[in-house]
Amino acid sequence: FAETYVYLKTENGLKHIKLRPYQKQLLKNYQENRWCITLFPRQSGKTTTTAIFFAWFSIFNTDKNLAVIAQRDQIAAEVFSKIKSIIQYLPFFMKPGCVKFNRGGYHFDNGCTAIYRPASIDALQGYTIDTLFIDEFAYIRNTQARQFWNNVYPTLSSMSNSRVMITSTPNGRNLFYELWSNAIDGKNFFKPLRIDWWEVPGRDEKWRLQEIANLGSEAAFAQQYGLSFDTGV
C-alpha cells in the first residue's frame, strides 16, 4: 500500500514514497501487535510512517474509531493533516466515501471515524477508541500524560482488538521512559522498537559532528538524536 499508492506533498511537489528498512519494520509492528512503543531520533519519518498506517487502517477496516493525541492542539492538528493528505492523494478507486472530511476529523462510509485532540485528562471522554496514536509522548507534560493515560487505558484494554501506537524522542525519565523501560524488560505488553540516528540515510560521523556544532553541545545531540533519557526535562 505505502510504496504503491502513497504520495507525500513536499516542497518539490508530490513525491512517491520509498520506505526505509526501519519504516517497513515499524509498519509490520503496527500490523502484528496491539501495543506498540517506538523510540525515534528527530526527523526520521516516525510521524509520516505512522500516518501511513493510520490512513491504511481507516480505509481497509469497518466501524472503527481512531484518534491522534499530541502535547498541543496545533501539533495534533499537524499530525492529522499528514494523515488526511495521504488519503487525499490516493487514487480515486481506493478512497472510501466521505460522510465528513474537514479540519476536525473525518467519517467514512465504511463506518471509520477519526479525530485528533491535545493530551488532557478528558481528551477522549465520551469516545470509544479502537486505534490510538500518541505522538511525541515524552513531551506531554508528565502530570497530563499520567492523567490522560490512566483515564484512556481502561477503555482500550477492555476491547480485545484495540491497538495503541506510541512514538517519541526521549525527554528525561518520565512516563514514556517508564513504558519504554518496562517494554524492554518484558514487564508490559508493548512491542518496543528502537531506531538509531545512523539508520537514517545520509547520517554519518561527519553529519553527527556538524549537528553537535550547530546544536551547541553533546548533551543536546544525545537527547535529540542519541536517544538518551539522561537529558531533557
C-alpha positions as CSV (number, residue, x, y, z in Angstrom):
1,F,0.0,0.0,0.0
2,A,2.7,2.5,1.1
3,E,5.1,2.0,-1.8
4,T,2.4,1.5,-4.5
5,Y,-0.2,4.2,-3.7
6,V,1.1,6.7,-1.1
7,Y,2.3,10.1,-2.3
8,L,3.6,12.8,0.0
9,K,3.4,16.5,-0.5
10,T,6.9,18.1,-0.4
11,E,8.4,21.5,-1.3
12,N,9.2,19.9,-4.7
13,G,5.6,18.7,-5.2
14,L,4.1,15.3,-4.8
15,K,6.7,12.5,-4.2
16,H,6.1,8.8,-4.4
17,I,7.2,7.2,-1.1
18,K,10.1,4.7,-0.8
19,L,10.2,3.1,2.6
20,R,13.4,2.7,4.6
21,P,14.0,-0.7,6.2
22,Y,13.1,0.6,9.7
23,Q,9.9,2.1,8.4
24,K,8.9,-1.2,7.0
25,Q,9.6,-2.8,10.4
26,L,7.5,-0.2,12.1
27,L,4.6,-0.8,9.8
28,K,5.0,-4.6,10.4
29,N,5.0,-3.9,14.2
30,Y,1.7,-2.0,13.9
31,Q,0.1,-4.7,11.9
32,E,1.1,-7.6,14.2
33,N,0.8,-6.1,17.7
34,R,-1.9,-4.4,19.7
35,W,0.6,-2.3,21.8
36,C,3.5,-0.6,20.1
37,I,6.0,1.8,21.5
38,T,8.8,3.2,19.4
39,L,11.9,5.3,20.2
40,F,13.0,7.5,17.4
41,P,15.6,10.2,16.8
42,R,14.4,13.6,15.4
43,Q,13.4,13.9,11.7
44,S,13.5,10.3,10.9
45,G,10.0,9.8,9.5
46,K,8.2,8.3,12.5
47,T,5.1,10.5,12.2
48,T,4.8,10.1,8.5
49,T,5.2,6.3,8.8
50,T,2.5,6.1,11.5
51,A,0.3,8.4,9.4
52,I,0.5,5.9,6.5
53,F,-0.7,3.1,8.8
54,F,-3.4,5.3,10.2
55,A,-4.7,6.1,6.7
56,W,-4.5,2.4,5.6
57,F,-6.3,1.2,8.7
58,S,-9.1,3.8,8.2
59,I,-9.6,2.6,4.6
60,F,-9.4,-1.1,5.0
61,N,-11.5,-1.6,8.1
62,T,-15.1,-1.0,9.1
63,D,-16.7,0.7,12.1
64,K,-13.5,1.7,13.8
65,N,-12.9,4.9,15.9
66,L,-9.4,6.3,15.6
67,A,-7.7,9.2,17.5
68,V,-4.5,11.1,17.3
69,I,-3.1,12.7,20.5
70,A,-0.2,15.1,20.9
71,Q,1.0,17.5,23.5
72,R,-0.7,20.6,22.0
73,D,-3.7,21.1,19.7
74,Q,-1.6,22.6,16.9
75,I,0.8,19.7,16.9
76,A,-2.1,17.1,16.9
77,A,-3.7,19.1,14.0
78,E,-0.4,19.0,12.1
79,V,-0.1,15.2,12.5
80,F,-3.7,14.7,11.5
81,S,-3.2,16.9,8.4
82,K,-0.5,14.4,7.2
83,I,-3.0,11.6,7.5
84,K,-5.6,13.5,5.5
85,S,-3.1,14.5,2.9
86,I,-2.1,10.8,2.4
87,I,-5.8,9.9,1.9
88,Q,-6.4,12.9,-0.3
89,Y,-3.7,11.9,-2.8
90,L,-4.6,8.3,-3.1
91,P,-6.1,7.0,-6.4
92,F,-9.8,7.6,-6.6
93,F,-10.7,3.9,-6.6
94,M,-9.1,3.5,-3.2
95,K,-10.8,6.3,-1.4
96,P,-13.9,5.4,0.7
97,G,-17.0,7.6,0.5
98,C,-16.8,10.6,2.9
99,V,-19.5,11.5,5.2
100,K,-17.3,14.1,6.7
101,F,-13.7,15.2,5.8
102,N,-12.7,18.5,7.4
103,R,-10.2,20.1,9.8
104,G,-11.7,18.5,12.8
105,G,-11.7,14.9,11.6
106,Y,-13.2,12.5,9.1
107,H,-16.0,9.9,8.9
108,F,-16.1,7.4,6.1
109,D,-19.0,5.4,4.7
110,N,-17.2,2.2,5.9
111,G,-18.0,3.4,9.5
112,C,-14.5,4.5,10.4
113,T,-14.2,7.8,12.2
114,A,-11.0,9.7,13.1
115,I,-10.4,12.7,15.4
116,Y,-7.4,14.5,17.0
117,R,-7.0,16.0,20.4
118,P,-4.4,17.6,22.6
119,A,-3.4,15.5,25.6
120,S,-5.6,16.2,28.7
121,I,-7.4,14.3,31.3
122,D,-10.7,14.4,29.4
123,A,-9.3,14.3,25.8
124,L,-11.2,11.3,24.8
125,Q,-14.0,11.4,27.4
126,G,-17.2,10.0,25.8
127,Y,-15.4,8.2,23.0
128,T,-14.8,4.6,22.5
129,I,-11.4,4.4,20.6
130,D,-10.3,1.3,18.7
131,T,-6.9,2.7,17.5
132,L,-4.9,5.4,19.3
133,F,-1.8,7.2,18.1
134,I,0.1,9.2,20.6
135,D,2.8,11.3,19.0
136,E,5.9,12.6,21.0
137,F,4.5,11.1,24.2
138,A,7.6,12.2,26.2
139,Y,6.9,15.8,25.5
140,I,3.4,15.7,27.0
141,R,3.6,17.3,30.5
142,N,4.0,14.5,32.9
143,T,1.0,15.1,35.1
144,Q,-1.2,15.5,31.9
145,A,0.3,12.3,30.4
146,R,-0.4,10.2,33.5
147,Q,-3.9,11.5,34.0
148,F,-4.7,11.0,30.3
149,W,-3.2,7.5,30.2
150,N,-4.9,6.4,33.4
151,N,-8.2,7.5,32.0
152,V,-8.0,6.2,28.5
153,Y,-6.2,2.9,29.2
154,P,-9.1,1.0,30.7
155,T,-11.3,1.7,27.6
156,L,-8.5,0.4,25.3
157,S,-7.8,-2.6,27.5
158,S,-11.4,-3.7,27.6
159,M,-11.5,-4.2,23.8
160,S,-9.6,-7.2,22.6
161,N,-9.0,-5.7,19.1
162,S,-7.9,-2.2,20.2
163,R,-4.4,-1.0,19.4
164,V,-2.1,1.7,20.6
165,M,0.8,3.3,18.8
166,I,3.2,5.4,20.9
167,T,6.2,7.2,19.3
168,S,8.6,9.6,20.8
169,T,12.1,11.1,21.2
170,P,13.3,10.9,24.8
171,N,12.7,13.8,27.2
172,G,14.0,12.7,30.5
173,R,12.8,10.0,32.8
174,N,9.1,10.4,32.7
175,L,6.0,8.2,31.9
176,F,7.3,7.5,28.4
177,Y,10.6,6.3,29.9
178,E,8.7,4.0,32.3
179,L,6.6,2.5,29.5
180,W,9.6,2.1,27.3
181,S,11.8,0.6,30.0
182,N,9.1,-1.8,31.1
183,A,8.6,-2.9,27.4
184,I,12.3,-3.6,27.1
185,D,12.3,-5.6,30.3
186,G,9.2,-7.5,29.3
187,K,7.1,-6.1,32.2
188,N,4.3,-4.8,30.0
189,F,2.8,-5.9,26.7
190,F,4.2,-3.2,24.5
191,K,6.3,-4.2,21.5
192,P,9.4,-1.9,21.6
193,L,11.2,-0.7,18.5
194,R,14.3,1.5,18.7
195,I,15.6,3.4,15.6
196,D,19.1,4.9,15.9
197,W,20.3,8.1,14.1
198,W,22.7,6.2,11.9
199,E,19.9,4.1,10.3
200,V,18.6,7.3,8.6
201,P,20.3,7.7,5.1
202,G,22.8,10.5,5.0
203,R,23.6,10.5,8.7
204,D,27.3,9.6,9.3
205,E,30.1,10.8,11.6
206,K,30.5,14.0,9.6
207,W,26.8,14.7,10.0
208,R,27.0,13.9,13.7
209,L,29.8,16.4,14.3
210,Q,28.0,19.1,12.3
211,E,24.8,18.6,14.3
212,I,26.7,18.8,17.6
213,A,28.4,22.0,16.5
214,N,25.1,23.6,15.4
215,L,23.2,22.4,18.5
216,G,25.9,23.6,20.8
217,S,26.5,20.6,22.9
218,E,26.9,16.8,23.0
219,A,24.0,16.7,25.5
220,A,21.6,18.2,23.0
221,F,22.6,15.8,20.4
222,A,22.3,12.9,22.9
223,Q,18.7,13.9,23.6
224,Q,17.5,14.8,20.1
225,Y,19.4,12.1,18.1
226,G,21.2,9.8,20.5
227,L,18.0,8.6,22.3
228,S,19.4,9.4,25.8
229,F,16.9,9.6,28.7
230,D,19.6,11.3,30.8
231,T,19.0,14.7,29.3
232,G,15.8,16.8,28.9
233,V,13.3,18.0,31.5
